[in-house]
Amino acid sequence: MTRAARAVRWAAVASVGALCLLVAGVGAVAMVAEYNATWDWYFLMERAVAFATPAAMWLLAAVLVGLVGLTVVARD
């Protein structure tokens, strides 16, 4: 495997991992909000979703670019 393919692979893996952690974090906030069932926690959940949505879109774009790039530079 070439250096470029290895670098693109690690970038794609890192992007997927970051996206999974972001979604899991928002899910954890949502679970705690539903468990507590107070307006304060629901407001915090809304803020977490509002913060995470643009970040998730950028990470998803990075994943797609990384996967397409890996397909382009893969030799085997």
MDTraj code that builds the backbone (N, CA, C; nanometers):
import mdtraj as md
import numpy as np

residues = "MET THR ARG ALA ALA ARG ALA VAL ARG TRP ALA ALA VAL ALA SER VAL GLY ALA LEU CYS LEU LEU VAL ALA GLY VAL GLY ALA VAL ALA MET VAL ALA GLU TYR ASN ALA THR TRP ASP TRP TYR PHE LEU MET GLU ARG ALA VAL ALA PHE ALA THR PRO ALA ALA MET TRP LEU LEU ALA ALA VAL LEU VAL GLY LEU VAL GLY LEU THR VAL VAL ALA ARG ASP".split()
xyz = np.array([
    [0.0846, -0.1175, 0.0000],
    [0.0000, 0.0000, 0.0000],
    [0.0893, 0.1239, 0.0000],
    [0.0551, 0.2179, -0.0836],
    [0.1355, 0.3382, -0.0954],
    [0.1100, 0.4312, 0.0237],
    [0.1981, 0.5289, 0.0377],
    [0.1830, 0.6259, 0.1470],
    [0.0544, 0.7067, 0.1329],
    [0.0207, 0.7417, 0.0095],
    [-0.1019, 0.8195, -0.0134],
    [-0.2248, 0.7386, 0.0263],
    [-0.2269, 0.6120, -0.0123],
    [-0.3409, 0.5277, 0.0228],
    [-0.3510, 0.5097, 0.1728],
    [-0.2378, 0.4946, 0.2384],
    [-0.2378, 0.4784, 0.3832],
    [-0.2884, 0.6055, 0.4525],
    [-0.2454, 0.7216, 0.4031],
    [-0.2886, 0.8487, 0.4618],
    [-0.4381, 0.8706, 0.4416],
    [-0.4872, 0.8392, 0.3217],
    [-0.6309, 0.8564, 0.2942],
    [-0.7116, 0.7589, 0.3781],
    [-0.6599, 0.6371, 0.3946],
    [-0.7313, 0.5377, 0.4760],
    [-0.7441, 0.5850, 0.6201],
    [-0.6344, 0.6350, 0.6765],
    [-0.6410, 0.6820, 0.8153],
    [-0.7301, 0.8050, 0.8294],
    [-0.7313, 0.8910, 0.7292],
    [-0.8214, 1.0066, 0.7337],
    [-0.9675, 0.9621, 0.7308],
    [-0.9980, 0.8624, 0.6473],
    [-1.1349, 0.8117, 0.6403],
    [-1.1745, 0.7440, 0.7711],
    [-1.0843, 0.6650, 0.8274],
    [-1.1135, 0.5967, 0.9545],
    [-1.1319, 0.6984, 1.0670],
    [-1.0478, 0.7996, 1.0705],
    [-1.0606, 0.9027, 1.1745],
    [-1.1918, 0.9795, 1.1601],
    [-1.2319, 1.0077, 1.0375],
    [-1.3582, 1.0791, 1.0148],
    [-1.4777, 0.9943, 1.0576],
    [-1.4747, 0.8662, 1.0254],
    [-1.5837, 0.7770, 1.0665],
    [-1.5895, 0.7677, 1.2180],
    [-1.4737, 0.7543, 1.2818],
    [-1.4699, 0.7470, 1.4283],
    [-1.5226, 0.8731, 1.4937],
    [-1.4813, 0.9886, 1.4421],
    [-1.5294, 1.1153, 1.4980],
    [-1.6794, 1.1305, 1.4788],
    [-1.7299, 1.0896, 1.3632],
    [-1.8736, 1.0976, 1.3380],
    [-1.9509, 1.0068, 1.4329],
    [-1.8999, 0.8870, 1.4557],
    [-1.9662, 0.7948, 1.5489],
    [-1.9655, 0.8503, 1.6912],
    [-1.8535, 0.9069, 1.7333],
    [-1.8472, 0.9662, 1.8674],
    [-1.9426, 1.0839, 1.8816],
    [-1.9522, 1.1656, 1.7785],
    [-2.0433, 1.2800, 1.7830],
    [-2.1882, 1.2349, 1.7946],
    [-2.2267, 1.1372, 1.7141],
    [-2.3643, 1.0872, 1.7190],
    [-2.3922, 1.0189, 1.8528],
    [-2.2948, 0.9443, 1.9044],
    [-2.3130, 0.8794, 2.0348],
    [-2.3250, 0.9831, 2.1463],
    [-2.2496, 1.0906, 2.1376],
    [-2.2595, 1.1961, 2.2389],
    [-2.3958, 1.2631, 2.2395],
    [-2.4469, 1.2936, 2.1220],
    [-2.5801, 1.3548, 2.1137],
    [-2.6853, 1.2553, 2.1608],
    [-2.6679, 1.1301, 2.1279],
    [-2.7612, 1.0274, 2.1753],
    [-2.7595, 1.0138, 2.3261],
    [-2.6410, 1.0247, 2.3861],
    [-2.6317, 1.0173, 2.5322],
    [-2.7029, 1.1351, 2.5979],
    [-2.6849, 1.2538, 2.5413],
    [-2.7552, 1.3714, 2.5952],
    [-2.9055, 1.3537, 2.5813],
    [-2.9500, 1.2997, 2.4684],
    [-3.0938, 1.2778, 2.4477],
    [-3.1485, 1.1736, 2.5452],
    [-3.0711, 1.0678, 2.5727],
    [-3.1180, 0.9667, 2.6676],
    [-3.1298, 1.0245, 2.8083],
    [-3.0331, 1.1039, 2.8492],
    [-3.0398, 1.1656, 2.9819],
    [-3.1567, 1.2639, 2.9883],
    [-3.1795, 1.3370, 2.8799],
    [-3.2916, 1.4314, 2.8773],
    [-3.4245, 1.3581, 2.8898],
    [-3.4378, 1.2473, 2.8215],
    [-3.5617, 1.1709, 2.8322],
    [-3.5760, 1.1054, 2.9693],
    [-3.4662, 1.0678, 3.0295],
    [-3.4714, 1.0077, 3.1628],
    [-3.5150, 1.1106, 3.2669],
    [-3.4579, 1.2316, 3.2587],
    [-3.4915, 1.3353, 3.3566],
    [-3.6251, 1.4037, 3.3263],
    [-3.6589, 1.4158, 3.2006],
    [-3.7858, 1.4738, 3.1554],
    [-3.8143, 1.6114, 3.2165],
    [-3.7122, 1.6980, 3.2107],
    [-3.7312, 1.8364, 3.2542],
    [-3.7010, 1.9281, 3.1361],
    [-3.7535, 2.0492, 3.1432],
    [-3.7336, 2.1432, 3.0343],
    [-3.5880, 2.1840, 3.0221],
    [-3.5167, 2.1871, 3.1338],
    [-3.3745, 2.2218, 3.1286],
    [-3.2964, 2.1201, 3.0446],
    [-3.3231, 1.9927, 3.0664],
    [-3.2538, 1.8891, 2.9906],
    [-3.2989, 1.8873, 2.8459],
    [-3.4259, 1.9130, 2.8205],
    [-3.4719, 1.9193, 2.6819],
    [-3.4065, 2.0360, 2.6078],
    [-3.3896, 2.1478, 2.6772],
    [-3.3216, 2.2625, 2.6176],
    [-3.1759, 2.2282, 2.5889],
    [-3.1104, 2.1586, 2.6808],
    [-2.9729, 2.1159, 2.6587],
    [-2.9641, 2.0193, 2.5401],
    [-3.0633, 1.9316, 2.5282],
    [-3.0664, 1.8391, 2.4147],
    [-3.0806, 1.9162, 2.2832],
    [-3.1661, 2.0147, 2.2809],
    [-3.1826, 2.0961, 2.1594],
    [-3.0538, 2.1678, 2.1233],
    [-2.9850, 2.2198, 2.2235],
    [-2.8574, 2.2875, 2.1976],
    [-2.7526, 2.1895, 2.1472],
    [-2.7501, 2.0681, 2.2010],
    [-2.6541, 1.9674, 2.1560],
    [-2.6804, 1.9296, 2.0107],
    [-2.8052, 1.9133, 1.9757],
    [-2.8394, 1.8789, 1.8376],
    [-2.8048, 1.9951, 1.7445],
    [-2.8346, 2.1180, 1.7874],
    [-2.8038, 2.2343, 1.7042],
    [-2.6529, 2.2505, 1.6850],
    [-2.5749, 2.2167, 1.7871],
    [-2.4298, 2.2243, 1.7749],
    [-2.3754, 2.1120, 1.6870],
    [-2.4311, 1.9938, 1.7001],
    [-2.3754, 1.8762, 1.6337],
    [-2.4147, 1.8644, 1.4875],
    [-2.5237, 1.9247, 1.4464],
    [-2.5695, 1.9074, 1.3089],
    [-2.4694, 1.9590, 1.2054],
    [-2.4194, 2.0817, 1.2176],
    [-2.3188, 2.1243, 1.1181],
    [-2.1910, 2.0416, 1.1255],
    [-2.1496, 2.0059, 1.2454],
    [-2.0292, 1.9247, 1.2591],
    [-2.0486, 1.7871, 1.1966],
    [-2.1666, 1.7307, 1.2133],
    [-2.1948, 1.6001, 1.1533],
    [-2.1954, 1.6092, 1.0010],
    [-2.2459, 1.7171, 0.9460],
    [-2.2460, 1.7323, 0.8007],
    [-2.1032, 1.7429, 0.7468],
    [-2.0175, 1.8201, 0.8147],
    [-1.8777, 1.8311, 0.7725],
    [-1.8061, 1.6974, 0.7853],
    [-1.8317, 1.6260, 0.8927],
    [-1.7678, 1.4953, 0.9096],
    [-1.8181, 1.3952, 0.8062],
    [-1.9456, 1.3999, 0.7756],
    [-1.9991, 1.3115, 0.6728],
    [-1.9368, 1.3422, 0.5372],
    [-1.9190, 1.4689, 0.5064],
    [-1.8517, 1.5061, 0.3810],
    [-1.7074, 1.4563, 0.3815],
    [-1.6386, 1.4664, 0.4961],
    [-1.5015, 1.4173, 0.5051],
    [-1.4962, 1.2663, 0.4874],
    [-1.5941, 1.1955, 0.5414],
    [-1.5995, 1.0500, 0.5233],
    [-1.6171, 1.0156, 0.3759],
    [-1.7093, 1.0825, 0.3098],
    [-1.7335, 1.0533, 0.1685],
    [-1.6118, 1.0857, 0.0824],
    [-1.5477, 1.1981, 0.1088],
    [-1.4271, 1.2337, 0.0338],
    [-1.3166, 1.1324, 0.0613],
    [-1.3025, 1.0914, 0.1865],
    [-1.2010, 0.9925, 0.2197],
    [-1.2261, 0.8587, 0.1538],
    [-1.3502, 0.8147, 0.1496],
    [-1.3814, 0.6868, 0.0862],
    [-1.3631, 0.6916, -0.0652],
    [-1.4034, 0.8007, -0.1269],
    [-1.3813, 0.8152, -0.2708],
    [-1.2315, 0.8255, -0.2990],
    [-1.1609, 0.9006, -0.2157],
    [-1.0158, 0.9110, -0.2332],
    [-0.9460, 0.7789, -0.2149],
    [-0.9913, 0.6996, -0.1207],
    [-0.9324, 0.5671, -0.1001],
    [-0.9581, 0.4769, -0.2197],
    [-1.0751, 0.4895, -0.2787],
    [-1.1051, 0.4110, -0.3978],
    [-1.0144, 0.4527, -0.5142],
    [-0.9847, 0.5812, -0.5232],
    [-0.9014, 0.6312, -0.6333],
    [-0.7555, 0.5878, -0.6172],
    [-0.7026, 0.5956, -0.4944],
    [-0.5600, 0.5678, -0.4765],
    [-0.5299, 0.4211, -0.4449],
    [-0.6309, 0.3398, -0.4260],
    [-0.6057, 0.1983, -0.3964],
    [-0.5495, 0.1295, -0.5206],
    [-0.4506, 0.0469, -0.4977],
    [-0.3844, -0.0194, -0.6106],
    [-0.4272, -0.1649, -0.6264],
    [-0.4633, -0.2306, -0.5167],
    [-0.4924, -0.3746, -0.5236],
    [-0.6400, -0.4013, -0.5286],
])
top = md.Topology()
chain = top.add_chain()
for i, resn in enumerate(residues, 1):
    res = top.add_residue(resn, chain, resSeq=i)
    for name in ("N", "CA", "C"):
        top.add_atom(name, md.element.get_by_symbol(name[0]), res)
traj = md.Trajectory(xyz[None], top)
